[in-house]
Amino acid sequence: MVLLSFMKKKANIQSKFRKENFNFHQYWNLNYTEKYSDGTEKDFKTFIKAKSYAFAKEILIKRLREDDPKLKIKAVHGFMFHKDYHLTCNRKLKLKDWEQIRAAAFPNISNSLFKLEIPRDPNKSNRFNQTDYERIKTIGFKSGKDNWSVKNVKGKVLDLDKRSHMIYKGKWMEWDKDCRDNTKREIIDALISNDNIRQKAAESLKWSRNRLYTLMSRFPEIDWNKEYPPPKPFENARKPDPKVLSRATQKSMKKRMSNGFTPFVLTDEQEEKRKAGREKYCEKLRAQKEVRFKSQIKLIKEALRNNNNKRNKAAKSLGWKMSYLSKIMTKTRHLVDWKTEFPNNNIRKDFLND
């Protein structure tokens, strides 16, 4: 088989082909780099048969990783063969060239991937660019006296405790007293008008928050956290409803217990003590309910007498919904016989007789 080296005709044509999904298979000329576990690299060329450029790349990567799962594939780039494709010798593809491409293209019956190694120039770090190792040595920070910071920053840095009456304008110079007092007054006014909230104070001054903190540090005579204390976080935040939290906790615990989790194991004495405490708590709840029911019964009786036993008017006079009144009357049937004491006149007698 004659090995051919191909070249693309026009970049704009190939970029259009790479974005298109065809209805039938096309032949793609893919160039890529293999990086091995020892750090070495090799460049290869291969032919892939696929309906799109993206799918051709995917086929190539999967096939290479079948042979070596640890292999790294880099810089995959390719071109589609078409009727106007030109070779390096500036001639179009002939019938013999197409036969060779079809025979070498993957996938095929033998499941073999045709790979042509392209020798790399030793002066290049990849198959695209040439690395100038001599220039690389001159790039970057140097140590010692040749370091950039030593040459350019030395003498410009001032200790923090000496900056209170100094200002930096290309170099450190004395801060004018009137200008310093005006700046201090602006910061204080902004904090007072914004309830000592630093972010809002900075926005009102059209500064960043970092600039505000920097300038505040230039006034050591003021203890900002004591004289202008920032508000506590979540001071006015709405507290979550404990009932909602308890329901969420019960739901999560039920889910964990259904998966086999045992929350705690009690001895017989502890279990009896727990049951006794539970019964005592339930009795307390029942007593509270009875007290509440008795107070509600008095209100309901008075409302029914004043409204001729009409339930809807009684509920309206109490400021309740009809459903809530019916619920209370149903739960207090063991204390009051509502049907006999307060018969509902809205129900038709012939219906009752039936």
TIKOLBA-677784 format. One record per residue (C-alpha): residue number from 1; residue in one letter; chain; x negated, y negated, z negated. Coordinates in pm, 1 decimal, m for minus. Example, Ala and Ser with C-alpha at 12.3 -4.5 7.8 and 13.67 -1.06 7.14 Angstrom:
! residues 2
[1; 'A'; 'A'; [m1230.0; 450.0; m780.0]]
[2; 'S'; 'A'; [m1367.0; 106.0; m714.0]]
//
This chain:
! residues 354
[1; 'M'; 'A'; [0.0; 0.0; 0.0]]
[2; 'V'; 'A'; [m129.7; m342.6; 95.3]]
[3; 'L'; 'A'; [m125.1; m584.3; m200.8]]
[4; 'L'; 'A'; [m12.4; m931.1; m106.6]]
[5; 'S'; 'A'; [m55.1; m1263.4; m283.0]]
[6; 'F'; 'A'; [246.9; m1485.3; m235.9]]
[7; 'M'; 'A'; [316.9; m1849.7; m283.2]]
[8; 'K'; 'A'; [637.1; m2049.8; m314.0]]
[9; 'K'; 'A'; [752.5; m2268.1; m28.7]]
[10; 'K'; 'A'; [917.2; m2557.1; m211.7]]
[11; 'A'; 'A'; [967.2; m2613.4; m581.4]]
[12; 'N'; 'A'; [1314.4; m2758.9; m537.2]]
[13; 'I'; 'A'; [1437.6; m2453.6; m342.9]]
[14; 'Q'; 'A'; [1306.4; m2211.9; m606.0]]
[15; 'S'; 'A'; [1452.5; m2417.1; m892.1]]
[16; 'K'; 'A'; [1791.1; m2389.0; m722.8]]
[17; 'F'; 'A'; [1750.9; m2011.2; m684.0]]
[18; 'R'; 'A'; [1652.7; m1971.9; m1053.1]]
[19; 'K'; 'A'; [1981.7; m2129.7; m1164.5]]
[20; 'E'; 'A'; [2204.2; m1928.3; m929.6]]
[21; 'N'; 'A'; [2377.0; m1592.5; m995.4]]
[22; 'F'; 'A'; [2397.3; m1389.1; m673.5]]
[23; 'N'; 'A'; [2659.8; m1130.1; m576.7]]
[24; 'F'; 'A'; [2391.8; m883.5; m464.4]]
[25; 'H'; 'A'; [2038.1; m796.5; m572.6]]
[26; 'Q'; 'A'; [1747.0; m1022.2; m484.5]]
[27; 'Y'; 'A'; [1372.8; m953.8; m502.9]]
[28; 'W'; 'A'; [1174.2; m1166.6; m750.1]]
[29; 'N'; 'A'; [800.3; m1221.6; m762.7]]
[30; 'L'; 'A'; [718.1; m1258.6; m1136.6]]
[31; 'N'; 'A'; [385.8; m1367.4; m1285.4]]
[32; 'Y'; 'A'; [326.8; m1318.6; m1657.4]]
[33; 'T'; 'A'; [59.4; m1278.8; m1928.0]]
[34; 'E'; 'A'; [20.3; m985.5; m2168.7]]
[35; 'K'; 'A'; [m128.8; m1056.8; m2512.3]]
[36; 'Y'; 'A'; [m263.0; m755.9; m2702.4]]
[37; 'S'; 'A'; [m303.5; m691.1; m3075.0]]
[38; 'D'; 'A'; [m680.2; m761.6; m3060.3]]
[39; 'G'; 'A'; [m610.8; m1116.2; m2928.2]]
[40; 'T'; 'A'; [m716.7; m1054.2; m2565.6]]
[41; 'E'; 'A'; [m496.5; m1155.1; m2271.8]]
[42; 'K'; 'A'; [m448.2; m1035.2; m1913.3]]
[43; 'D'; 'A'; [m249.2; m1183.9; m1624.4]]
[44; 'F'; 'A'; [m28.0; m970.4; m1398.8]]
[45; 'K'; 'A'; [207.8; m995.1; m1103.1]]
[46; 'T'; 'A'; [508.8; m768.0; m1039.3]]
[47; 'F'; 'A'; [830.3; m739.5; m834.3]]
[48; 'I'; 'A'; [1176.5; m713.5; m996.4]]
[49; 'K'; 'A'; [1513.6; m647.8; m834.7]]
[50; 'A'; 'A'; [1802.9; m836.5; m999.6]]
[51; 'K'; 'A'; [2100.4; m1061.0; m929.6]]
[52; 'S'; 'A'; [1954.1; m1359.5; m1117.8]]
[53; 'Y'; 'A'; [1620.3; m1495.0; m1233.4]]
[54; 'A'; 'A'; [1713.2; m1473.0; m1603.9]]
[55; 'F'; 'A'; [1817.0; m1109.4; m1567.6]]
[56; 'A'; 'A'; [1493.1; m1029.6; m1382.2]]
[57; 'K'; 'A'; [1290.0; m1168.8; m1673.7]]
[58; 'E'; 'A'; [1498.1; m968.9; m1920.2]]
[59; 'I'; 'A'; [1442.3; m645.3; m1721.8]]
[60; 'L'; 'A'; [1066.1; m709.3; m1713.3]]
[61; 'I'; 'A'; [1035.5; m773.4; m2089.0]]
[62; 'K'; 'A'; [1242.0; m468.2; m2185.0]]
[63; 'R'; 'A'; [1045.4; m239.6; m1950.8]]
[64; 'L'; 'A'; [708.3; m359.7; m2083.6]]
[65; 'R'; 'A'; [818.3; m310.9; m2444.8]]
[66; 'E'; 'A'; [924.1; 46.3; m2369.2]]
[67; 'D'; 'A'; [555.3; 127.5; m2318.3]]
[68; 'D'; 'A'; [422.6; m88.2; m2603.8]]
[69; 'P'; 'A'; [670.8; m236.5; m2857.6]]
[70; 'K'; 'A'; [396.7; m454.4; m3014.1]]
[71; 'L'; 'A'; [304.4; m614.8; m2682.2]]
[72; 'K'; 'A'; [359.3; m991.3; m2651.0]]
[73; 'I'; 'A'; [470.3; m1125.7; m2312.2]]
[74; 'K'; 'A'; [387.0; m1491.9; m2239.8]]
[75; 'A'; 'A'; [439.7; m1748.7; m1966.8]]
[76; 'V'; 'A'; [681.2; m1555.2; m1744.1]]
[77; 'H'; 'A'; [730.2; m1745.6; m1419.8]]
[78; 'G'; 'A'; [856.7; m1633.0; m1083.4]]
[79; 'F'; 'A'; [994.6; m1699.5; m736.9]]
[80; 'M'; 'A'; [1262.1; m1540.5; m520.4]]
[81; 'F'; 'A'; [1175.6; m1385.1; m183.8]]
[82; 'H'; 'A'; [1391.8; m1525.9; 97.6]]
[83; 'K'; 'A'; [1389.2; m1543.3; 477.5]]
[84; 'D'; 'A'; [1174.5; m1861.9; 485.4]]
[85; 'Y'; 'A'; [926.6; m1746.5; 218.6]]
[86; 'H'; 'A'; [562.8; m1817.7; 319.0]]
[87; 'L'; 'A'; [249.9; m1633.1; 214.7]]
[88; 'T'; 'A'; [m79.8; m1796.2; 119.5]]
[89; 'C'; 'A'; [m190.7; m1766.3; 480.1]]
[90; 'N'; 'A'; [110.9; m1982.3; 570.7]]
[91; 'R'; 'A'; [301.5; m1712.4; 757.6]]
[92; 'K'; 'A'; [651.5; m1578.4; 699.6]]
[93; 'L'; 'A'; [726.6; m1234.6; 559.5]]
[94; 'K'; 'A'; [729.5; m959.4; 821.3]]
[95; 'L'; 'A'; [924.3; m634.5; 818.4]]
[96; 'K'; 'A'; [620.9; m448.0; 677.8]]
[97; 'D'; 'A'; [596.9; m698.5; 390.8]]
[98; 'W'; 'A'; [964.7; m647.5; 303.9]]
[99; 'E'; 'A'; [915.5; m269.7; 304.6]]
[100; 'Q'; 'A'; [626.1; m304.8; 58.3]]
[101; 'I'; 'A'; [830.4; m534.7; m168.8]]
[102; 'R'; 'A'; [1125.9; m294.2; m173.7]]
[103; 'A'; 'A'; [900.0; 2.6; m246.0]]
[104; 'A'; 'A'; [722.2; m174.3; m533.8]]
[105; 'A'; 'A'; [1027.1; m344.3; m688.5]]
[106; 'F'; 'A'; [1161.9; m232.2; m1026.9]]
[107; 'P'; 'A'; [1400.5; m68.7; m1115.6]]
[108; 'N'; 'A'; [1336.6; 230.5; m895.3]]
[109; 'I'; 'A'; [1389.8; 608.4; m896.7]]
[110; 'S'; 'A'; [1051.8; 684.7; m1057.2]]
[111; 'N'; 'A'; [1107.9; 421.0; m1332.6]]
[112; 'S'; 'A'; [754.4; 291.5; m1272.5]]
[113; 'L'; 'A'; [661.0; m75.3; m1295.2]]
[114; 'F'; 'A'; [419.5; m198.8; m1029.1]]
[115; 'K'; 'A'; [161.5; m431.3; m1192.8]]
[116; 'L'; 'A'; [m115.5; m617.4; m1012.8]]
[117; 'E'; 'A'; [m378.1; m767.9; m1244.1]]
[118; 'I'; 'A'; [m489.3; m1119.6; m1150.9]]
[119; 'P'; 'A'; [m847.6; m1188.2; m1273.2]]
[120; 'R'; 'A'; [m868.9; m1499.0; m1489.4]]
[121; 'D'; 'A'; [m1139.8; m1763.7; m1464.6]]
[122; 'P'; 'A'; [m1356.1; m1734.3; m1781.5]]
[123; 'N'; 'A'; [m1343.0; m2114.9; m1821.8]]
[124; 'K'; 'A'; [m964.3; m2107.6; m1861.0]]
[125; 'S'; 'A'; [m775.4; m2038.2; m2185.1]]
[126; 'N'; 'A'; [m462.7; m1946.6; m1982.8]]
[127; 'R'; 'A'; [m375.6; m1893.0; m1621.4]]
[128; 'F'; 'A'; [m263.6; m2254.1; m1572.7]]
[129; 'N'; 'A'; [m514.1; m2486.0; m1739.2]]
[130; 'Q'; 'A'; [m890.9; m2516.6; m1764.4]]
[131; 'T'; 'A'; [m1022.6; m2580.6; m2115.4]]
[132; 'D'; 'A'; [m1305.7; m2826.6; m2172.9]]
[133; 'Y'; 'A'; [m1469.2; m2677.1; m2482.7]]
[134; 'E'; 'A'; [m1727.7; m2956.0; m2502.7]]
[135; 'R'; 'A'; [m1456.2; m3220.8; m2525.4]]
[136; 'I'; 'A'; [m1269.0; m3022.3; m2790.9]]
[137; 'K'; 'A'; [m1572.5; m3054.0; m3017.4]]
[138; 'T'; 'A'; [m1538.8; m3434.6; m3008.0]]
[139; 'I'; 'A'; [m1166.8; m3431.0; m3101.8]]
[140; 'G'; 'A'; [m1036.8; m3438.6; m3461.2]]
[141; 'F'; 'A'; [m1141.2; m3577.1; m3797.0]]
[142; 'K'; 'A'; [m1502.0; m3555.7; m3903.0]]
[143; 'S'; 'A'; [m1631.1; m3502.8; m4255.4]]
[144; 'G'; 'A'; [m1846.1; m3729.8; m4469.4]]
[145; 'K'; 'A'; [m1937.3; m4084.4; m4370.1]]
[146; 'D'; 'A'; [m1817.3; m4031.7; m4012.3]]
[147; 'N'; 'A'; [m1461.6; m3967.0; m4131.6]]
[148; 'W'; 'A'; [m1207.3; m4211.0; m3987.7]]
[149; 'S'; 'A'; [m1056.8; m4295.4; m4327.1]]
[150; 'V'; 'A'; [m1399.8; m4381.7; m4470.3]]
[151; 'K'; 'A'; [m1472.8; m4616.5; m4179.0]]
[152; 'N'; 'A'; [m1131.3; m4782.3; m4150.7]]
[153; 'V'; 'A'; [m957.2; m4767.0; m4490.4]]
[154; 'K'; 'A'; [m1242.1; m4817.9; m4735.8]]
[155; 'G'; 'A'; [m1202.0; m5150.8; m4913.1]]
[156; 'K'; 'A'; [m832.4; m5185.6; m4810.9]]
[157; 'V'; 'A'; [m690.2; m4957.7; m5082.1]]
[158; 'L'; 'A'; [m606.4; m5128.6; m5412.0]]
[159; 'D'; 'A'; [m534.5; m4954.0; m5742.2]]
[160; 'L'; 'A'; [m165.8; m4938.8; m5834.8]]
[161; 'D'; 'A'; [m210.1; m5126.1; m6164.3]]
[162; 'K'; 'A'; [m367.2; m5422.3; m5977.6]]
[163; 'R'; 'A'; [m88.9; m5468.1; m5721.1]]
[164; 'S'; 'A'; [164.3; m5655.2; m5939.3]]
[165; 'H'; 'A'; [47.6; m6003.0; m5829.8]]
[166; 'M'; 'A'; [m95.1; m5902.5; m5491.0]]
[167; 'I'; 'A'; [61.1; m5863.5; m5144.6]]
[168; 'Y'; 'A'; [m74.8; m5681.4; m4839.1]]
[169; 'K'; 'A'; [m90.1; m5870.8; m4508.4]]
[170; 'G'; 'A'; [m360.9; m5693.9; m4313.7]]
[171; 'K'; 'A'; [m559.5; m5715.2; m4635.8]]
[172; 'W'; 'A'; [m476.0; m5756.6; m5002.9]]
[173; 'M'; 'A'; [m425.6; m6120.5; m5103.2]]
[174; 'E'; 'A'; [m278.3; m6306.7; m5400.3]]
[175; 'W'; 'A'; [103.3; m6319.5; m5407.8]]
[176; 'D'; 'A'; [241.8; m6672.3; m5428.9]]
[177; 'K'; 'A'; [415.5; m6723.2; m5766.0]]
[178; 'D'; 'A'; [731.1; m6887.5; m5623.4]]
[179; 'C'; 'A'; [762.8; m6620.9; m5354.5]]
[180; 'R'; 'A'; [718.7; m6346.6; m5615.5]]
[181; 'D'; 'A'; [987.0; m6499.5; m5842.2]]
[182; 'N'; 'A'; [1230.5; m6530.5; m5548.7]]
[183; 'T'; 'A'; [1179.6; m6164.4; m5458.6]]
[184; 'K'; 'A'; [1238.4; m6058.8; m5819.8]]
[185; 'R'; 'A'; [1555.9; m6270.8; m5836.3]]
[186; 'E'; 'A'; [1687.2; m6120.2; m5510.1]]
[187; 'I'; 'A'; [1638.4; m5766.6; m5639.8]]
[188; 'I'; 'A'; [1811.4; m5841.6; m5972.4]]
[189; 'D'; 'A'; [2108.7; m6012.2; m5801.4]]
[190; 'A'; 'A'; [2147.9; m5720.4; m5558.9]]
[191; 'L'; 'A'; [2144.2; m5465.1; m5842.7]]
[192; 'I'; 'A'; [2399.1; m5656.3; m6051.1]]
[193; 'S'; 'A'; [2638.7; m5705.9; m5757.8]]
[194; 'N'; 'A'; [2617.3; m5333.4; m5666.7]]
[195; 'D'; 'A'; [2656.4; m5184.9; m6019.6]]
[196; 'N'; 'A'; [2284.2; m5099.3; m6034.5]]
[197; 'I'; 'A'; [2316.4; m4853.1; m5744.5]]
[198; 'R'; 'A'; [1976.9; m4860.9; m5574.8]]
[199; 'Q'; 'A'; [2092.7; m4745.5; m5229.9]]
[200; 'K'; 'A'; [2368.0; m5008.8; m5204.5]]
[201; 'A'; 'A'; [2135.7; m5278.6; m5334.4]]
[202; 'A'; 'A'; [1880.3; m5192.0; m5066.0]]
[203; 'E'; 'A'; [2151.5; m5202.8; m4796.6]]
[204; 'S'; 'A'; [2272.1; m5545.0; m4914.5]]
[205; 'L'; 'A'; [1913.0; m5673.7; m4890.5]]
[206; 'K'; 'A'; [1873.2; m5503.2; m4549.6]]
[207; 'W'; 'A'; [1579.3; m5302.5; m4682.0]]
[208; 'S'; 'A'; [1509.7; m4934.3; m4694.1]]
[209; 'R'; 'A'; [1540.1; m4768.9; m5034.0]]
[210; 'N'; 'A'; [1165.9; m4691.2; m5029.2]]
[211; 'R'; 'A'; [1085.8; m5060.5; m4980.6]]
[212; 'L'; 'A'; [1314.5; m5150.4; m5271.6]]
[213; 'Y'; 'A'; [1141.2; m4903.4; m5504.1]]
[214; 'T'; 'A'; [798.9; m5023.7; m5387.6]]
[215; 'L'; 'A'; [880.6; m5386.3; m5465.4]]
[216; 'M'; 'A'; [1041.5; m5292.9; m5798.3]]
[217; 'S'; 'A'; [713.0; m5125.7; m5898.0]]
[218; 'R'; 'A'; [535.6; m5461.9; m5840.1]]
[219; 'F'; 'A'; [716.1; m5605.0; m6146.3]]
[220; 'P'; 'A'; [581.5; m5406.6; m6445.0]]
[221; 'E'; 'A'; [720.2; m5670.4; m6683.9]]
[222; 'I'; 'A'; [1071.8; m5537.0; m6617.7]]
[223; 'D'; 'A'; [1183.2; m5191.2; m6734.3]]
[224; 'W'; 'A'; [1434.1; m5133.1; m6453.7]]
[225; 'N'; 'A'; [1580.9; m4811.5; m6597.4]]
[226; 'K'; 'A'; [1659.6; m4978.5; m6931.2]]
[227; 'E'; 'A'; [1763.2; m5326.8; m6824.0]]
[228; 'Y'; 'A'; [1941.0; m5216.3; m6503.8]]
[229; 'P'; 'A'; [2015.5; m4845.1; m6558.3]]
[230; 'P'; 'A'; [2145.6; m4654.2; m6255.5]]
[231; 'P'; 'A'; [2488.4; m4486.8; m6299.8]]
[232; 'K'; 'A'; [2487.9; m4124.5; m6404.8]]
[233; 'P'; 'A'; [2553.8; m3882.3; m6120.5]]
[234; 'F'; 'A'; [2906.4; m3737.9; m6101.9]]
[235; 'E'; 'A'; [3021.7; m3973.7; m6376.6]]
[236; 'N'; 'A'; [3362.0; m4022.6; m6216.3]]
[237; 'A'; 'A'; [3369.4; m3690.0; m6036.6]]
[238; 'R'; 'A'; [3688.4; m3490.6; m6055.7]]
[239; 'K'; 'A'; [3649.7; m3185.6; m6276.7]]
[240; 'P'; 'A'; [3763.4; m2854.3; m6126.1]]
[241; 'D'; 'A'; [4088.0; m2703.1; m6253.3]]
[242; 'P'; 'A'; [4003.5; m2425.2; m6505.1]]
[243; 'K'; 'A'; [4305.0; m2223.3; m6386.2]]
[244; 'V'; 'A'; [4169.9; m2221.1; m6030.9]]
[245; 'L'; 'A'; [3825.4; m2119.8; m6158.6]]
[246; 'S'; 'A'; [3968.9; m1837.0; m6369.1]]
[247; 'R'; 'A'; [4170.5; m1702.2; m6074.4]]
[248; 'A'; 'A'; [3859.9; m1705.6; m5854.4]]
[249; 'T'; 'A'; [3660.7; m1525.7; m6126.1]]
[250; 'Q'; 'A'; [3927.9; m1257.1; m6165.2]]
[251; 'K'; 'A'; [3941.9; m1204.1; m5788.5]]
[252; 'S'; 'A'; [3564.4; m1163.6; m5757.9]]
[253; 'M'; 'A'; [3554.5; m927.9; m6059.8]]
[254; 'K'; 'A'; [3830.1; m707.9; m5912.5]]
[255; 'K'; 'A'; [3633.6; m684.4; m5587.6]]
[256; 'R'; 'A'; [3317.0; m583.3; m5773.4]]
[257; 'M'; 'A'; [3504.0; m326.0; m5984.3]]
[258; 'S'; 'A'; [3659.0; m173.7; m5669.2]]
[259; 'N'; 'A'; [3300.9; m114.8; m5546.9]]
[260; 'G'; 'A'; [3218.2; 82.5; m5863.0]]
[261; 'F'; 'A'; [3086.8; m194.7; m6088.0]]
[262; 'T'; 'A'; [3158.3; m149.1; m6461.2]]
[263; 'P'; 'A'; [3163.2; m490.7; m6630.0]]
[264; 'F'; 'A'; [3106.3; m358.7; m6982.8]]
[265; 'V'; 'A'; [3133.1; m38.1; m7183.4]]
[266; 'L'; 'A'; [3294.8; m55.0; m7528.6]]
[267; 'T'; 'A'; [3291.8; 186.3; m7817.1]]
[268; 'D'; 'A'; [3622.3; 320.5; m7956.7]]
[269; 'E'; 'A'; [3617.4; 69.6; m8243.3]]
[270; 'Q'; 'A'; [3545.8; m219.4; m8007.9]]
[271; 'E'; 'A'; [3822.3; m102.6; m7772.2]]
[272; 'E'; 'A'; [4076.2; m88.0; m8058.7]]
[273; 'K'; 'A'; [3968.6; m432.0; m8174.8]]
[274; 'R'; 'A'; [4005.7; m566.1; m7819.8]]
[275; 'K'; 'A'; [4357.1; m419.1; m7785.1]]
[276; 'A'; 'A'; [4461.5; m560.4; m8122.2]]
[277; 'G'; 'A'; [4335.4; m903.7; m8021.2]]
[278; 'R'; 'A'; [4517.0; m876.8; m7689.6]]
[279; 'E'; 'A'; [4846.4; m783.3; m7859.3]]
[280; 'K'; 'A'; [4808.2; m1067.4; m8104.6]]
[281; 'Y'; 'A'; [4747.4; m1310.6; m7820.1]]
[282; 'C'; 'A'; [5052.8; m1181.1; m7629.9]]
[283; 'E'; 'A'; [5271.1; m1220.5; m7941.8]]
[284; 'K'; 'A'; [5149.6; m1576.2; m7975.0]]
[285; 'L'; 'A'; [5243.9; m1646.3; m7612.0]]
[286; 'R'; 'A'; [5588.8; m1490.9; m7663.3]]
[287; 'A'; 'A'; [5647.1; m1707.8; m7971.2]]
[288; 'Q'; 'A'; [5547.1; m2018.8; m7776.5]]
[289; 'K'; 'A'; [5785.2; m1918.5; m7496.6]]
[290; 'E'; 'A'; [6072.8; m1869.9; m7739.9]]
[291; 'V'; 'A'; [6014.4; m2216.6; m7888.4]]
[292; 'R'; 'A'; [6002.9; m2368.7; m7539.7]]
[293; 'F'; 'A'; [6314.6; m2178.2; m7430.5]]
[294; 'K'; 'A'; [6512.6; m2295.7; m7736.9]]
[295; 'S'; 'A'; [6434.4; m2659.9; m7664.6]]
[296; 'Q'; 'A'; [6528.5; m2609.7; m7297.4]]
[297; 'I'; 'A'; [6851.5; m2428.0; m7388.8]]
[298; 'K'; 'A'; [6971.9; m2733.7; m7584.1]]
[299; 'L'; 'A'; [6902.2; m2960.1; m7286.3]]
[300; 'I'; 'A'; [7075.4; m2725.3; m7040.8]]
[301; 'K'; 'A'; [7387.1; m2684.0; m7257.3]]
[302; 'E'; 'A'; [7424.9; m3058.7; m7298.9]]
[303; 'A'; 'A'; [7373.6; m3117.2; m6923.9]]
[304; 'L'; 'A'; [7632.3; m2849.0; m6830.1]]
[305; 'R'; 'A'; [7892.8; m2991.1; m7071.8]]
[306; 'N'; 'A'; [7844.9; m3340.6; m6929.7]]
[307; 'N'; 'A'; [7872.4; m3216.2; m6569.1]]
[308; 'N'; 'A'; [8170.1; m2974.7; m6601.2]]
[309; 'N'; 'A'; [7942.6; m2666.7; m6583.0]]
[310; 'K'; 'A'; [7818.6; m2761.0; m6235.5]]
[311; 'R'; 'A'; [7464.7; m2630.2; m6204.9]]
[312; 'N'; 'A'; [7340.7; m2858.1; m5927.0]]
[313; 'K'; 'A'; [7456.8; m3177.0; m6105.7]]
[314; 'A'; 'A'; [7311.8; m3055.7; m6435.1]]
[315; 'A'; 'A'; [6972.9; m2992.3; m6268.9]]
[316; 'K'; 'A'; [6984.1; m3338.5; m6109.3]]
[317; 'S'; 'A'; [7063.5; m3506.6; m6444.4]]
[318; 'L'; 'A'; [6768.5; m3323.8; m6605.4]]
[319; 'G'; 'A'; [6535.4; m3422.5; m6320.8]]
[320; 'W'; 'A'; [6477.2; m3055.6; m6235.3]]
[321; 'K'; 'A'; [6507.3; m2860.0; m5914.8]]
[322; 'M'; 'A'; [6800.9; m2620.3; m5887.2]]
[323; 'S'; 'A'; [6557.5; m2329.7; m5848.1]]
[324; 'Y'; 'A'; [6385.2; m2418.4; m6178.0]]
[325; 'L'; 'A'; [6717.1; m2440.4; m6364.8]]
[326; 'S'; 'A'; [6822.7; m2099.8; m6229.2]]
[327; 'K'; 'A'; [6487.9; m1955.0; m6331.8]]
[328; 'I'; 'A'; [6518.4; m2079.4; m6693.3]]
[329; 'M'; 'A'; [6880.1; m1958.6; m6720.6]]
[330; 'T'; 'A'; [6776.5; m1615.7; m6591.6]]
[331; 'K'; 'A'; [6490.2; m1586.5; m6841.1]]
[332; 'T'; 'A'; [6710.8; m1693.3; m7136.0]]
[333; 'R'; 'A'; [6998.9; m1452.5; m7068.4]]
[334; 'H'; 'A'; [6899.0; m1252.5; m7376.9]]
[335; 'L'; 'A'; [6963.2; m1564.5; m7589.9]]
[336; 'V'; 'A'; [7267.9; m1719.9; m7416.9]]
[337; 'D'; 'A'; [7548.9; m1561.3; m7214.9]]
[338; 'W'; 'A'; [7568.8; m1838.7; m6956.7]]
[339; 'K'; 'A'; [7851.4; m1682.4; m6748.6]]
[340; 'T'; 'A'; [8097.8; m1664.3; m7035.5]]
[341; 'E'; 'A'; [8001.6; m1978.7; m7227.6]]
[342; 'F'; 'A'; [7954.8; m2197.3; m6920.3]]
[343; 'P'; 'A'; [8148.9; m2037.9; m6630.5]]
[344; 'N'; 'A'; [8064.3; m2170.3; m6289.2]]
[345; 'N'; 'A'; [8375.8; m2341.7; m6151.4]]
[346; 'N'; 'A'; [8224.4; m2371.8; m5802.9]]
[347; 'I'; 'A'; [8280.1; m1999.5; m5734.4]]
[348; 'R'; 'A'; [8621.5; m1920.9; m5578.0]]
[349; 'K'; 'A'; [8858.0; m1718.7; m5800.4]]
[350; 'D'; 'A'; [8973.7; m1493.6; m5515.1]]
[351; 'F'; 'A'; [8609.6; m1404.2; m5454.8]]
[352; 'L'; 'A'; [8572.1; m1310.7; m5823.7]]
[353; 'N'; 'A'; [8890.7; m1100.6; m5812.5]]
[354; 'D'; 'A'; [8763.7; m910.3; m5506.4]]
//
